[in-house]
Amino acid sequence: MANTTGKKFGGRKKGTPNKITQDVRSAFKQLIESNTDNLFVWLDKIAKDNPEKAFDLILKLSEFVTPKLNRTEHKEQTSIEDLLQLTPAQRKQRIIELRKKIKNNESK
């Protein structure tokens, strides 16, 4: 019988990490760590024939070590002086806008 209530029954609870993903990452990390010396040798061999490919491999491997940075939107910052010149109603509206923006960023 299908669940038509829209409520989730069973399965992982929200925020619980996926065990298989953890196991795969752990195994991959162990593989890389046990072959660190070999990686340098392999990269040297590739770099002799094709430096671009070696550089590309280094970039791809770096994704496993350093997290990717999200794109950020740069906007002109408002100074304290500018905020102080707002009326109380305008300040309240600005606070509401910023809270919505923060909430939207957290949900992404």
C-alpha positions as CSV (number, residue, x, y, z in Angstrom):
1,M,0.0,0.0,0.0
2,A,1.4,3.4,-1.0
3,N,2.0,6.2,1.4
4,T,-0.3,9.0,0.3
5,T,0.1,11.1,3.5
6,G,3.1,13.0,2.4
7,K,4.9,12.0,5.6
8,K,8.1,10.0,5.6
9,F,8.2,6.7,7.3
10,G,11.4,4.7,7.9
11,G,14.7,5.3,6.2
12,R,17.4,7.7,7.3
13,K,16.5,10.7,9.5
14,K,17.3,14.1,8.2
15,G,21.0,14.9,8.8
16,T,22.1,11.3,9.2
17,P,25.1,10.7,7.0
18,N,25.0,8.0,4.3
19,K,27.1,5.1,5.5
20,I,27.9,3.8,2.0
21,T,29.2,7.2,1.0
22,Q,31.3,7.4,4.1
23,D,32.7,3.9,3.4
24,V,33.5,4.7,-0.2
25,R,35.3,8.0,0.8
26,S,37.2,6.2,3.5
27,A,38.3,3.4,1.1
28,F,39.3,6.0,-1.5
29,K,41.2,8.0,1.1
30,Q,43.1,4.9,2.2
31,L,43.9,4.0,-1.5
32,I,45.3,7.5,-2.1
33,E,47.3,7.5,1.2
34,S,48.8,4.1,0.6
35,N,49.9,5.1,-3.0
36,T,51.2,8.6,-2.3
37,D,54.7,7.8,-3.4
38,N,53.4,6.1,-6.5
39,L,51.3,9.1,-7.3
40,F,54.3,11.3,-7.6
41,V,56.1,8.8,-9.8
42,W,53.0,8.5,-12.1
43,L,52.5,12.2,-12.3
44,D,56.2,12.7,-13.2
45,K,55.8,10.1,-16.0
46,I,52.7,11.8,-17.3
47,A,54.2,15.3,-17.0
48,K,57.2,14.3,-19.2
49,D,54.9,13.3,-22.1
50,N,52.0,15.7,-21.5
51,P,52.4,18.5,-18.9
52,E,48.8,19.8,-19.5
53,K,47.4,16.4,-18.6
54,A,49.5,16.2,-15.4
55,F,48.3,19.6,-14.4
56,D,44.7,18.6,-15.1
57,L,45.1,15.5,-12.9
58,I,46.5,17.6,-10.1
59,L,43.5,19.9,-10.3
60,K,41.1,17.0,-10.3
61,L,42.8,15.4,-7.3
62,S,42.8,18.7,-5.4
63,E,39.0,18.5,-5.3
64,F,39.3,15.6,-2.9
65,V,41.6,17.6,-0.6
66,T,40.2,21.2,-0.7
67,P,36.5,22.0,-0.8
68,K,35.1,23.8,-3.7
69,L,34.3,27.4,-3.0
70,N,30.8,28.6,-3.8
71,R,30.4,31.6,-6.0
72,T,29.7,34.7,-4.0
73,E,27.9,37.8,-5.1
74,H,29.8,40.9,-4.4
75,K,27.6,43.9,-3.6
76,E,28.6,47.4,-2.4
77,Q,28.7,47.3,1.3
78,T,26.6,49.7,3.3
79,S,28.5,51.8,5.8
80,I,27.4,52.4,9.3
81,E,26.8,56.0,8.5
82,D,24.4,55.0,5.7
83,L,22.5,52.8,8.0
84,L,22.3,55.5,10.7
85,Q,20.7,57.8,8.2
86,L,17.8,55.4,7.5
87,T,14.5,56.0,9.3
88,P,13.5,53.4,11.9
89,A,11.0,51.9,9.4
90,Q,13.6,51.7,6.7
91,R,16.0,50.0,9.1
92,K,13.4,47.5,10.1
93,Q,12.7,46.7,6.4
94,R,16.4,46.3,5.7
95,I,16.7,43.9,8.6
96,I,13.8,41.8,7.2
97,E,15.4,41.7,3.8
98,L,18.8,40.6,5.3
99,R,17.1,37.9,7.4
100,K,15.3,36.5,4.3
101,K,18.6,36.5,2.3
102,I,20.4,34.6,5.1
103,K,17.5,32.1,5.3
104,N,17.6,31.6,1.6
105,N,21.4,31.1,1.6
106,E,21.1,28.6,4.5
107,S,18.5,26.5,2.7
108,K,20.6,26.1,-0.5
